[in-house]
Amino acid sequence: MNESASDEKFLDCPFASIQKVVRGKWSMAILYFLSQRVLRFGELNRKMLMVTQAYLTKELRLLEEYGLVNRKVYPPVPSKVEHALTPLGEKSLPVLKAWENFAVDYQDYQA
């Protein structure tokens, strides 16, 4: 993706580039579910009932654009579309696991 003028202010901060990638409200949840297995759109949508199909599509496209998610379309009718983590997306798994552990601890803290 091209860097905008506002992005240039943060070029020396690696967290800013990652924040741009996972800025979507549901990006981390999508990555979490895809870390478990390859999912068809409908399966992913059922795991995320609070997200509209249009918004889920938008988030998936952004993650594809950033190279973290792969979309594979199978040609037979009816067509089948699967989403999976790319090798780059799989590199995020240790970080996702750390955030998952933090989320569990935080839920306990909030209780």
Biopython code that builds the backbone (N, CA, C, O; Angstrom):
import numpy as np
from Bio.PDB.StructureBuilder import StructureBuilder

atoms = [
    (1, "MET", "N", (0.844, -1.175, 0.000)),
    (1, "MET", "CA", (0.000, 0.000, 0.000)),
    (1, "MET", "C", (0.886, 1.234, 0.000)),
    (1, "MET", "O", (1.987, 1.221, 0.550)),
    (2, "ASN", "N", (0.410, 2.272, -0.605)),
    (2, "ASN", "CA", (1.141, 3.528, -0.643)),
    (2, "ASN", "C", (1.021, 4.251, 0.686)),
    (2, "ASN", "O", (-0.016, 4.209, 1.348)),
    (3, "GLU", "N", (2.092, 4.905, 1.055)),
    (3, "GLU", "CA", (2.096, 5.680, 2.289)),
    (3, "GLU", "C", (1.506, 7.056, 2.008)),
    (3, "GLU", "O", (1.905, 7.710, 1.045)),
    (4, "SER", "N", (0.581, 7.497, 2.817)),
    (4, "SER", "CA", (0.049, 8.850, 2.677)),
    (4, "SER", "C", (0.959, 9.809, 3.434)),
    (4, "SER", "O", (1.852, 9.385, 4.167)),
    (5, "ALA", "N", (0.723, 11.102, 3.249)),
    (5, "ALA", "CA", (1.542, 12.106, 3.935)),
    (5, "ALA", "C", (1.448, 11.952, 5.445)),
    (5, "ALA", "O", (2.444, 12.120, 6.147)),
    (6, "SER", "N", (0.255, 11.632, 5.954)),
    (6, "SER", "CA", (0.111, 11.472, 7.404)),
    (6, "SER", "C", (0.830, 10.227, 7.902)),
    (6, "SER", "O", (1.315, 10.203, 9.033)),
    (7, "ASP", "N", (0.904, 9.177, 7.057)),
    (7, "ASP", "CA", (1.620, 7.961, 7.446)),
    (7, "ASP", "C", (3.116, 8.216, 7.577)),
    (7, "ASP", "O", (3.781, 7.590, 8.402)),
    (8, "GLU", "N", (3.651, 9.130, 6.769)),
    (8, "GLU", "CA", (5.083, 9.397, 6.781)),
    (8, "GLU", "C", (5.565, 9.877, 8.146)),
    (8, "GLU", "O", (6.733, 9.694, 8.490)),
    (9, "LYS", "N", (4.689, 10.482, 8.915)),
    (9, "LYS", "CA", (5.063, 10.973, 10.241)),
    (9, "LYS", "C", (5.435, 9.826, 11.178)),
    (9, "LYS", "O", (6.130, 10.033, 12.173)),
    (10, "PHE", "N", (4.977, 8.631, 10.862)),
    (10, "PHE", "CA", (5.169, 7.489, 11.751)),
    (10, "PHE", "C", (6.090, 6.424, 11.166)),
    (10, "PHE", "O", (6.128, 5.304, 11.674)),
    (11, "LEU", "N", (6.820, 6.742, 10.129)),
    (11, "LEU", "CA", (7.658, 5.735, 9.490)),
    (11, "LEU", "C", (8.696, 5.137, 10.431)),
    (11, "LEU", "O", (9.138, 4.007, 10.224)),
    (12, "ASP", "N", (9.089, 5.875, 11.455)),
    (12, "ASP", "CA", (10.087, 5.358, 12.377)),
    (12, "ASP", "C", (9.475, 4.566, 13.530)),
    (12, "ASP", "O", (10.190, 4.154, 14.443)),
    (13, "CYS", "N", (8.165, 4.351, 13.497)),
    (13, "CYS", "CA", (7.484, 3.614, 14.562)),
    (13, "CYS", "C", (6.867, 2.337, 13.987)),
    (13, "CYS", "O", (5.859, 2.414, 13.285)),
    (14, "PRO", "N", (7.451, 1.157, 14.269)),
    (14, "PRO", "CA", (6.910, -0.080, 13.706)),
    (14, "PRO", "C", (5.487, -0.378, 14.169)),
    (14, "PRO", "O", (4.724, -1.015, 13.442)),
    (15, "PHE", "N", (5.122, 0.071, 15.361)),
    (15, "PHE", "CA", (3.768, -0.188, 15.842)),
    (15, "PHE", "C", (2.724, 0.547, 15.015)),
    (15, "PHE", "O", (1.603, 0.064, 14.855)),
    (16, "ALA", "N", (3.085, 1.708, 14.489)),
    (16, "ALA", "CA", (2.147, 2.471, 13.666)),
    (16, "ALA", "C", (1.797, 1.699, 12.401)),
    (16, "ALA", "O", (0.645, 1.720, 11.967)),
    (17, "SER", "N", (2.767, 1.020, 11.803)),
    (17, "SER", "CA", (2.471, 0.261, 10.588)),
    (17, "SER", "C", (1.574, -0.930, 10.895)),
    (17, "SER", "O", (0.701, -1.264, 10.093)),
    (18, "ILE", "N", (1.770, -1.571, 12.031)),
    (18, "ILE", "CA", (0.912, -2.692, 12.420)),
    (18, "ILE", "C", (-0.474, -2.201, 12.789)),
    (18, "ILE", "O", (-1.472, -2.838, 12.452)),
    (19, "GLN", "N", (-0.541, -1.082, 13.472)),
    (19, "GLN", "CA", (-1.841, -0.523, 13.846)),
    (19, "GLN", "C", (-2.666, -0.230, 12.600)),
    (19, "GLN", "O", (-3.886, -0.394, 12.603)),
    (20, "LYS", "N", (-2.003, 0.201, 11.546)),
    (20, "LYS", "CA", (-2.691, 0.468, 10.289)),
    (20, "LYS", "C", (-3.286, -0.826, 9.722)),
    (20, "LYS", "O", (-4.390, -0.824, 9.178)),
    (21, "VAL", "N", (-2.551, -1.916, 9.855)),
    (21, "VAL", "CA", (-2.998, -3.197, 9.310)),
    (21, "VAL", "C", (-4.187, -3.749, 10.092)),
    (21, "VAL", "O", (-5.140, -4.238, 9.487)),
    (22, "VAL", "N", (-4.153, -3.682, 11.406)),
    (22, "VAL", "CA", (-5.221, -4.266, 12.231)),
    (22, "VAL", "C", (-6.147, -3.191, 12.795)),
    (22, "VAL", "O", (-6.714, -3.361, 13.874)),
    (23, "ARG", "N", (-6.298, -2.097, 12.074)),
    (23, "ARG", "CA", (-7.121, -0.988, 12.562)),
    (23, "ARG", "C", (-8.605, -1.301, 12.536)),
    (23, "ARG", "O", (-9.382, -0.668, 13.251)),
    (24, "GLY", "N", (-9.007, -2.262, 11.728)),
    (24, "GLY", "CA", (-10.420, -2.605, 11.652)),
    (24, "GLY", "C", (-10.924, -3.136, 12.981)),
    (24, "GLY", "O", (-10.195, -3.792, 13.725)),
    (25, "LYS", "N", (-12.172, -2.843, 13.264)),
    (25, "LYS", "CA", (-12.764, -3.235, 14.548)),
    (25, "LYS", "C", (-12.679, -4.741, 14.782)),
    (25, "LYS", "O", (-12.522, -5.184, 15.920)),
    (26, "TRP", "N", (-12.784, -5.527, 13.713)),
    (26, "TRP", "CA", (-12.837, -6.979, 13.859)),
    (26, "TRP", "C", (-11.633, -7.692, 13.260)),
    (26, "TRP", "O", (-11.641, -8.919, 13.165)),
    (27, "SER", "N", (-10.612, -6.971, 12.859)),
    (27, "SER", "CA", (-9.450, -7.581, 12.207)),
    (27, "SER", "C", (-8.788, -8.649, 13.066)),
    (27, "SER", "O", (-8.485, -9.739, 12.580)),
    (28, "MET", "N", (-8.564, -8.346, 14.329)),
    (28, "MET", "CA", (-7.886, -9.320, 15.192)),
    (28, "MET", "C", (-8.749, -10.554, 15.423)),
    (28, "MET", "O", (-8.227, -11.665, 15.510)),
    (29, "ALA", "N", (-10.060, -10.372, 15.522)),
    (29, "ALA", "CA", (-10.950, -11.526, 15.686)),
    (29, "ALA", "C", (-10.923, -12.398, 14.434)),
    (29, "ALA", "O", (-10.913, -13.625, 14.533)),
    (30, "ILE", "N", (-10.911, -11.776, 13.268)),
    (30, "ILE", "CA", (-10.836, -12.536, 12.014)),
    (30, "ILE", "C", (-9.539, -13.337, 11.976)),
    (30, "ILE", "O", (-9.550, -14.526, 11.659)),
    (31, "LEU", "N", (-8.431, -12.692, 12.297)),
    (31, "LEU", "CA", (-7.148, -13.396, 12.315)),
    (31, "LEU", "C", (-7.165, -14.537, 13.329)),
    (31, "LEU", "O", (-6.617, -15.608, 13.070)),
    (32, "TYR", "N", (-7.791, -14.309, 14.477)),
    (32, "TYR", "CA", (-7.897, -15.355, 15.502)),
    (32, "TYR", "C", (-8.638, -16.578, 14.953)),
    (32, "TYR", "O", (-8.153, -17.703, 15.073)),
    (33, "PHE", "N", (-9.807, -16.358, 14.354)),
    (33, "PHE", "CA", (-10.583, -17.492, 13.840)),
    (33, "PHE", "C", (-9.863, -18.194, 12.693)),
    (33, "PHE", "O", (-9.903, -19.421, 12.597)),
    (34, "LEU", "N", (-9.210, -17.433, 11.828)),
    (34, "LEU", "CA", (-8.485, -18.049, 10.718)),
    (34, "LEU", "C", (-7.212, -18.742, 11.192)),
    (34, "LEU", "O", (-6.667, -19.582, 10.475)),
    (35, "SER", "N", (-6.734, -18.407, 12.381)),
    (35, "SER", "CA", (-5.563, -19.104, 12.918)),
    (35, "SER", "C", (-5.928, -20.530, 13.331)),
    (35, "SER", "O", (-5.057, -21.393, 13.438)),
    (36, "GLN", "N", (-7.209, -20.768, 13.561)),
    (36, "GLN", "CA", (-7.662, -22.093, 13.978)),
    (36, "GLN", "C", (-7.797, -23.046, 12.793)),
    (36, "GLN", "O", (-7.483, -24.232, 12.899)),
    (37, "ARG", "N", (-8.275, -22.509, 11.653)),
    (37, "ARG", "CA", (-8.412, -23.329, 10.441)),
    (37, "ARG", "C", (-8.890, -22.462, 9.288)),
    (37, "ARG", "O", (-9.309, -21.321, 9.479)),
    (38, "VAL", "N", (-8.818, -23.026, 8.085)),
    (38, "VAL", "CA", (-9.355, -22.370, 6.895)),
    (38, "VAL", "C", (-10.871, -22.310, 7.036)),
    (38, "VAL", "O", (-11.497, -23.292, 7.436)),
    (39, "LEU", "N", (-11.461, -21.168, 6.710)),
    (39, "LEU", "CA", (-12.908, -21.009, 6.861)),
    (39, "LEU", "C", (-13.541, -20.450, 5.595)),
    (39, "LEU", "O", (-12.975, -19.593, 4.916)),
    (40, "ARG", "N", (-14.720, -20.957, 5.301)),
    (40, "ARG", "CA", (-15.531, -20.352, 4.251)),
    (40, "ARG", "C", (-16.157, -19.087, 4.826)),
    (40, "ARG", "O", (-16.258, -18.926, 6.043)),
    (41, "PHE", "N", (-16.579, -18.189, 3.928)),
    (41, "PHE", "CA", (-17.133, -16.916, 4.370)),
    (41, "PHE", "C", (-18.298, -17.130, 5.332)),
    (41, "PHE", "O", (-18.362, -16.489, 6.380)),
    (42, "GLY", "N", (-19.214, -18.023, 4.984)),
    (42, "GLY", "CA", (-20.385, -18.272, 5.826)),
    (42, "GLY", "C", (-20.014, -18.790, 7.207)),
    (42, "GLY", "O", (-20.634, -18.416, 8.202)),
    (43, "GLU", "N", (-19.003, -19.648, 7.268)),
    (43, "GLU", "CA", (-18.546, -20.165, 8.564)),
    (43, "GLU", "C", (-17.989, -19.036, 9.430)),
    (43, "GLU", "O", (-18.283, -18.940, 10.621)),
    (44, "LEU", "N", (-17.191, -18.197, 8.810)),
    (44, "LEU", "CA", (-16.617, -17.065, 9.539)),
    (44, "LEU", "C", (-17.712, -16.108, 9.980)),
    (44, "LEU", "O", (-17.680, -15.589, 11.096)),
    (45, "ASN", "N", (-18.675, -15.875, 9.110)),
    (45, "ASN", "CA", (-19.788, -14.983, 9.432)),
    (45, "ASN", "C", (-20.606, -15.519, 10.610)),
    (45, "ASN", "O", (-21.061, -14.740, 11.448)),
    (46, "ARG", "N", (-20.795, -16.833, 10.680)),
    (46, "ARG", "CA", (-21.544, -17.429, 11.795)),
    (46, "ARG", "C", (-20.775, -17.325, 13.116)),
    (46, "ARG", "O", (-21.387, -17.268, 14.183)),
    (47, "LYS", "N", (-19.462, -17.299, 13.052)),
    (47, "LYS", "CA", (-18.662, -17.134, 14.268)),
    (47, "LYS", "C", (-18.687, -15.690, 14.757)),
    (47, "LYS", "O", (-18.361, -15.410, 15.910)),
    (48, "MET", "N", (-19.077, -14.774, 13.868)),
    (48, "MET", "CA", (-19.049, -13.348, 14.183)),
    (48, "MET", "C", (-20.419, -12.741, 13.887)),
    (48, "MET", "O", (-20.545, -11.858, 13.040)),
    (49, "LEU", "N", (-21.431, -13.219, 14.587)),
    (49, "LEU", "CA", (-22.813, -12.813, 14.317)),
    (49, "LEU", "C", (-23.046, -11.319, 14.480)),
    (49, "LEU", "O", (-23.974, -10.771, 13.884)),
    (50, "MET", "N", (-22.223, -10.658, 15.272)),
    (50, "MET", "CA", (-22.414, -9.229, 15.513)),
    (50, "MET", "C", (-21.887, -8.367, 14.370)),
    (50, "MET", "O", (-22.038, -7.145, 14.396)),
    (51, "VAL", "N", (-21.273, -8.989, 13.370)),
    (51, "VAL", "CA", (-20.689, -8.264, 12.243)),
    (51, "VAL", "C", (-21.556, -8.487, 11.007)),
    (51, "VAL", "O", (-21.915, -9.621, 10.693)),
    (52, "THR", "N", (-21.890, -7.407, 10.311)),
    (52, "THR", "CA", (-22.678, -7.554, 9.082)),
    (52, "THR", "C", (-21.811, -8.195, 8.000)),
    (52, "THR", "O", (-20.583, -8.128, 8.052)),
    (53, "GLN", "N", (-22.468, -8.817, 7.019)),
    (53, "GLN", "CA", (-21.740, -9.434, 5.915)),
    (53, "GLN", "C", (-20.913, -8.400, 5.160)),
    (53, "GLN", "O", (-19.778, -8.668, 4.765)),
    (54, "ALA", "N", (-21.489, -7.217, 4.964)),
    (54, "ALA", "CA", (-20.778, -6.163, 4.232)),
    (54, "ALA", "C", (-19.515, -5.740, 4.975)),
    (54, "ALA", "O", (-18.466, -5.551, 4.360)),
    (55, "TYR", "N", (-19.613, -5.591, 6.295)),
    (55, "TYR", "CA", (-18.452, -5.158, 7.075)),
    (55, "TYR", "C", (-17.402, -6.262, 7.138)),
    (55, "TYR", "O", (-16.204, -5.986, 7.078)),
    (56, "LEU", "N", (-17.846, -7.507, 7.258)),
    (56, "LEU", "CA", (-16.912, -8.627, 7.272)),
    (56, "LEU", "C", (-16.164, -8.696, 5.942)),
    (56, "LEU", "O", (-14.953, -8.916, 5.913)),
    (57, "THR", "N", (-16.886, -8.510, 4.854)),
    (57, "THR", "CA", (-16.257, -8.494, 3.528)),
    (57, "THR", "C", (-15.212, -7.393, 3.445)),
    (57, "THR", "O", (-14.109, -7.613, 2.944)),
    (58, "LYS", "N", (-15.556, -6.216, 3.932)),
    (58, "LYS", "CA", (-14.627, -5.076, 3.917)),
    (58, "LYS", "C", (-13.362, -5.392, 4.707)),
    (58, "LYS", "O", (-12.253, -5.128, 4.244)),
    (59, "GLU", "N", (-13.531, -5.955, 5.894)),
    (59, "GLU", "CA", (-12.378, -6.279, 6.743)),
    (59, "GLU", "C", (-11.510, -7.367, 6.102)),
    (59, "GLU", "O", (-10.282, -7.285, 6.134)),
    (60, "LEU", "N", (-12.149, -8.381, 5.522)),
    (60, "LEU", "CA", (-11.392, -9.444, 4.860)),
    (60, "LEU", "C", (-10.593, -8.886, 3.689)),
    (60, "LEU", "O", (-9.437, -9.260, 3.491)),
    (61, "ARG", "N", (-11.196, -8.003, 2.922)),
    (61, "ARG", "CA", (-10.489, -7.412, 1.773)),
    (61, "ARG", "C", (-9.282, -6.601, 2.224)),
    (61, "ARG", "O", (-8.231, -6.642, 1.585)),
    (62, "LEU", "N", (-9.428, -5.868, 3.318)),
    (62, "LEU", "CA", (-8.280, -5.114, 3.841)),
    (62, "LEU", "C", (-7.159, -6.056, 4.278)),
    (62, "LEU", "O", (-5.987, -5.812, 3.989)),
    (63, "LEU", "N", (-7.524, -7.131, 4.974)),
    (63, "LEU", "CA", (-6.513, -8.089, 5.418)),
    (63, "LEU", "C", (-5.852, -8.786, 4.227)),
    (63, "LEU", "O", (-4.664, -9.107, 4.272)),
    (64, "GLU", "N", (-6.627, -9.019, 3.158)),
    (64, "GLU", "CA", (-6.055, -9.560, 1.920)),
    (64, "GLU", "C", (-5.088, -8.558, 1.307)),
    (64, "GLU", "O", (-3.988, -8.916, 0.887)),
    (65, "GLU", "N", (-5.509, -7.308, 1.261)),
    (65, "GLU", "CA", (-4.694, -6.250, 0.674)),
    (65, "GLU", "C", (-3.357, -6.109, 1.401)),
    (65, "GLU", "O", (-2.331, -5.836, 0.778)),
    (66, "TYR", "N", (-3.374, -6.293, 2.703)),
    (66, "TYR", "CA", (-2.154, -6.198, 3.497)),
    (66, "TYR", "C", (-1.354, -7.498, 3.500)),
    (66, "TYR", "O", (-0.280, -7.560, 4.098)),
    (67, "GLY", "N", (-1.865, -8.534, 2.841)),
    (67, "GLY", "CA", (-1.117, -9.770, 2.694)),
    (67, "GLY", "C", (-1.206, -10.742, 3.848)),
    (67, "GLY", "O", (-0.394, -11.662, 3.939)),
    (68, "LEU", "N", (-2.182, -10.560, 4.743)),
    (68, "LEU", "CA", (-2.315, -11.457, 5.893)),
    (68, "LEU", "C", (-3.302, -12.592, 5.657)),
    (68, "LEU", "O", (-3.209, -13.644, 6.288)),
    (69, "VAL", "N", (-4.244, -12.377, 4.749)),
    (69, "VAL", "CA", (-5.295, -13.360, 4.483)),
    (69, "VAL", "C", (-5.338, -13.646, 2.987)),
    (69, "VAL", "O", (-5.183, -12.748, 2.160)),
    (70, "ASN", "N", (-5.552, -14.909, 2.662)),
    (70, "ASN", "CA", (-5.701, -15.332, 1.276)),
    (70, "ASN", "C", (-7.148, -15.749, 1.032)),
    (70, "ASN", "O", (-7.757, -16.431, 1.856)),
    (71, "ARG", "N", (-7.680, -15.335, -0.094)),
    (71, "ARG", "CA", (-9.038, -15.704, -0.501)),
    (71, "ARG", "C", (-8.914, -16.629, -1.697)),
    (71, "ARG", "O", (-8.342, -16.257, -2.721)),
    (72, "LYS", "N", (-9.454, -17.848, -1.565)),
    (72, "LYS", "CA", (-9.379, -18.823, -2.652)),
    (72, "LYS", "C", (-10.790, -19.151, -3.118)),
    (72, "LYS", "O", (-11.638, -19.571, -2.331)),
    (73, "VAL", "N", (-11.025, -18.952, -4.414)),
    (73, "VAL", "CA", (-12.336, -19.223, -5.004)),
    (73, "VAL", "C", (-12.238, -20.519, -5.793)),
    (73, "VAL", "O", (-11.361, -20.673, -6.642)),
    (74, "TYR", "N", (-13.139, -21.447, -5.509)),
    (74, "TYR", "CA", (-13.215, -22.701, -6.244)),
    (74, "TYR", "C", (-14.295, -22.561, -7.311)),
    (74, "TYR", "O", (-15.397, -22.102, -7.013)),
    (75, "PRO", "N", (-13.997, -22.950, -8.553)),
    (75, "PRO", "CA", (-14.888, -22.660, -9.676)),
    (75, "PRO", "C", (-16.209, -23.425, -9.776)),
    (75, "PRO", "O", (-17.148, -22.870, -10.346)),
    (76, "PRO", "N", (-16.356, -24.623, -9.280)),
    (76, "PRO", "CA", (-17.631, -25.309, -9.550)),
    (76, "PRO", "C", (-18.827, -24.544, -8.993)),
    (76, "PRO", "O", (-18.720, -23.777, -8.036)),
    (77, "VAL", "N", (-19.962, -24.782, -9.629)),
    (77, "VAL", "CA", (-21.204, -24.143, -9.176)),
    (77, "VAL", "C", (-21.848, -25.074, -8.170)),
    (77, "VAL", "O", (-21.951, -26.267, -8.457)),
    (78, "PRO", "N", (-22.289, -24.611, -7.013)),
    (78, "PRO", "CA", (-22.110, -23.243, -6.538)),
    (78, "PRO", "C", (-20.658, -23.022, -6.134)),
    (78, "PRO", "O", (-19.987, -23.928, -5.640)),
    (79, "SER", "N", (-20.199, -21.821, -6.350)),
    (79, "SER", "CA", (-18.801, -21.533, -6.042)),
    (79, "SER", "C", (-18.564, -21.590, -4.535)),
    (79, "SER", "O", (-19.458, -21.352, -3.723)),
    (80, "LYS", "N", (-17.350, -21.909, -4.210)),
    (80, "LYS", "CA", (-16.951, -22.007, -2.809)),
    (80, "LYS", "C", (-15.771, -21.063, -2.615)),
    (80, "LYS", "O", (-14.832, -21.069, -3.410)),
    (81, "VAL", "N", (-15.817, -20.259, -1.568)),
    (81, "VAL", "CA", (-14.738, -19.323, -1.267)),
    (81, "VAL", "C", (-14.205, -19.634, 0.124)),
    (81, "VAL", "O", (-14.960, -19.700, 1.094)),
    (82, "GLU", "N", (-12.901, -19.824, 0.204)),
    (82, "GLU", "CA", (-12.260, -20.091, 1.488)),
    (82, "GLU", "C", (-11.280, -18.976, 1.819)),
    (82, "GLU", "O", (-10.659, -18.381, 0.938)),
    (83, "HIS", "N", (-11.161, -18.715, 3.106)),
    (83, "HIS", "CA", (-10.206, -17.723, 3.597)),
    (83, "HIS", "C", (-9.225, -18.429, 4.526)),
    (83, "HIS", "O", (-9.605, -19.258, 5.353)),
    (84, "ALA", "N", (-7.956, -18.076, 4.367)),
    (84, "ALA", "CA", (-6.901, -18.675, 5.185)),
    (84, "ALA", "C", (-5.819, -17.638, 5.434)),
    (84, "ALA", "O", (-5.701, -16.651, 4.708)),
    (85, "LEU", "N", (-5.039, -17.880, 6.465)),
    (85, "LEU", "CA", (-3.892, -17.019, 6.714)),
    (85, "LEU", "C", (-2.818, -17.293, 5.664)),
    (85, "LEU", "O", (-2.611, -18.440, 5.266)),
    (86, "THR", "N", (-2.151, -16.264, 5.229)),
    (86, "THR", "CA", (-0.993, -16.401, 4.353)),
    (86, "THR", "C", (0.219, -16.724, 5.230)),
    (86, "THR", "O", (0.119, -16.668, 6.456)),
    (87, "PRO", "N", (1.352, -17.057, 4.629)),
    (87, "PRO", "CA", (2.559, -17.239, 5.450)),
    (87, "PRO", "C", (2.878, -16.003, 6.300)),
    (87, "PRO", "O", (3.316, -16.133, 7.443)),
    (88, "LEU", "N", (2.660, -14.820, 5.752)),
    (88, "LEU", "CA", (2.867, -13.600, 6.538)),
    (88, "LEU", "C", (1.864, -13.528, 7.687)),
    (88, "LEU", "O", (2.218, -13.153, 8.805)),
    (89, "GLY", "N", (0.608, -13.892, 7.405)),
    (89, "GLY", "CA", (-0.410, -13.914, 8.449)),
    (89, "GLY", "C", (-0.071, -14.902, 9.548)),
    (89, "GLY", "O", (-0.328, -14.645, 10.725)),
    (90, "GLU", "N", (0.512, -16.041, 9.162)),
    (90, "GLU", "CA", (0.901, -17.045, 10.153)),
    (90, "GLU", "C", (2.017, -16.541, 11.062)),
    (90, "GLU", "O", (2.144, -16.990, 12.201)),
    (91, "LYS", "N", (2.820, -15.614, 10.562)),
    (91, "LYS", "CA", (3.873, -15.035, 11.406)),
    (91, "LYS", "C", (3.284, -14.215, 12.548)),
    (91, "LYS", "O", (3.966, -13.936, 13.534)),
    (92, "SER", "N", (2.024, -13.832, 12.416)),
    (92, "SER", "CA", (1.372, -13.061, 13.481)),
    (92, "SER", "C", (0.852, -13.953, 14.607)),
    (92, "SER", "O", (0.412, -13.439, 15.635)),
    (93, "LEU", "N", (0.891, -15.268, 14.440)),
    (93, "LEU", "CA", (0.303, -16.177, 15.430)),
    (93, "LEU", "C", (0.888, -16.028, 16.836)),
    (93, "LEU", "O", (0.116, -16.014, 17.795)),
    (94, "PRO", "N", (2.202, -15.916, 17.014)),
    (94, "PRO", "CA", (2.707, -15.724, 18.385)),
    (94, "PRO", "C", (2.177, -14.442, 19.026)),
    (94, "PRO", "O", (1.908, -14.404, 20.227)),
    (95, "VAL", "N", (2.033, -13.409, 18.227)),
    (95, "VAL", "CA", (1.510, -12.143, 18.749)),
    (95, "VAL", "C", (0.034, -12.297, 19.098)),
    (95, "VAL", "O", (-0.415, -11.817, 20.139)),
    (96, "LEU", "N", (-0.723, -12.970, 18.224)),
    (96, "LEU", "CA", (-2.145, -13.208, 18.510)),
    (96, "LEU", "C", (-2.308, -14.019, 19.788)),
    (96, "LEU", "O", (-3.193, -13.740, 20.596)),
    (97, "LYS", "N", (-1.452, -15.027, 19.971)),
    (97, "LYS", "CA", (-1.522, -15.851, 21.180)),
    (97, "LYS", "C", (-1.236, -15.002, 22.414)),
    (97, "LYS", "O", (-1.896, -15.157, 23.441)),
    (98, "ALA", "N", (-0.263, -14.115, 22.320)),
    (98, "ALA", "CA", (0.044, -13.231, 23.448)),
    (98, "ALA", "C", (-1.142, -12.318, 23.754)),
    (98, "ALA", "O", (-1.473, -12.112, 24.922)),
    (99, "TRP", "N", (-1.783, -11.772, 22.728)),
    (99, "TRP", "CA", (-2.966, -10.926, 22.942)),
    (99, "TRP", "C", (-4.122, -11.742, 23.512)),
    (99, "TRP", "O", (-4.885, -11.250, 24.343)),
    (100, "GLU", "N", (-4.250, -13.003, 23.060)),
    (100, "GLU", "CA", (-5.304, -13.869, 23.602)),
    (100, "GLU", "C", (-5.074, -14.082, 25.102)),
    (100, "GLU", "O", (-6.012, -13.985, 25.893)),
    (101, "ASN", "N", (-3.840, -14.368, 25.488)),
    (101, "ASN", "CA", (-3.519, -14.546, 26.911)),
    (101, "ASN", "C", (-3.808, -13.276, 27.698)),
    (101, "ASN", "O", (-4.361, -13.331, 28.796)),
    (102, "PHE", "N", (-3.432, -12.135, 27.136)),
    (102, "PHE", "CA", (-3.704, -10.862, 27.796)),
    (102, "PHE", "C", (-5.206, -10.639, 27.930)),
    (102, "PHE", "O", (-5.673, -10.164, 28.966)),
    (103, "ALA", "N", (-5.971, -10.980, 26.883)),
    (103, "ALA", "CA", (-7.426, -10.790, 26.913)),
    (103, "ALA", "C", (-8.062, -11.620, 28.024)),
    (103, "ALA", "O", (-8.953, -11.140, 28.725)),
    (104, "VAL", "N", (-7.610, -12.861, 28.187)),
    (104, "VAL", "CA", (-8.133, -13.719, 29.256)),
    (104, "VAL", "C", (-7.796, -13.118, 30.617)),
    (104, "VAL", "O", (-8.652, -13.052, 31.498)),
    (105, "ASP", "N", (-6.557, -12.683, 30.786)),
    (105, "ASP", "CA", (-6.165, -12.042, 32.050)),
    (105, "ASP", "C", (-6.981, -10.781, 32.299)),
    (105, "ASP", "O", (-7.391, -10.510, 33.428)),
    (106, "TYR", "N", (-7.210, -10.024, 31.254)),
    (106, "TYR", "CA", (-7.955, -8.772, 31.395)),
    (106, "TYR", "C", (-9.416, -9.047, 31.760)),
    (106, "TYR", "O", (-10.006, -8.327, 32.564)),
    (107, "GLN", "N", (-9.993, -10.095, 31.163)),
    (107, "GLN", "CA", (-11.368, -10.468, 31.523)),
    (107, "GLN", "C", (-11.444, -10.847, 32.993)),
    (107, "GLN", "O", (-12.389, -10.470, 33.687)),
    (108, "ASP", "N", (-10.449, -11.593, 33.472)),
    (108, "ASP", "CA", (-10.405, -11.955, 34.893)),
    (108, "ASP", "C", (-10.264, -10.710, 35.763)),
    (108, "ASP", "O", (-10.882, -10.613, 36.823)),
    (109, "TYR", "N", (-9.461, -9.773, 35.317)),
    (109, "TYR", "CA", (-9.250, -8.521, 36.043)),
    (109, "TYR", "C", (-10.543, -7.712, 36.126)),
    (109, "TYR", "O", (-10.823, -7.086, 37.148)),
    (110, "GLN", "N", (-11.324, -7.727, 35.059)),
    (110, "GLN", "CA", (-12.579, -6.976, 35.006)),
    (110, "GLN", "C", (-13.676, -7.624, 35.844)),
    (110, "GLN", "O", (-14.617, -6.951, 36.263)),
    (111, "ALA", "N", (-13.560, -8.924, 36.088)),
    (111, "ALA", "CA", (-14.610, -9.658, 36.819)),
    (111, "ALA", "C", (-14.667, -9.305, 38.282)),
    (111, "ALA", "O", (-15.497, -9.842, 39.015)),
]
sb = StructureBuilder()
sb.init_structure("model")
sb.init_model(0)
sb.init_chain("A")
sb.init_seg("    ")
for serial, (resi, resn, name, xyz) in enumerate(atoms, 1):
    if name == "N":
        sb.init_residue(resn, " ", resi, " ")
    sb.init_atom(name, np.array(xyz, "f"), 0.0, 1.0, " ", f" {name:<3s}", serial, name[0])
structure = sb.get_structure()
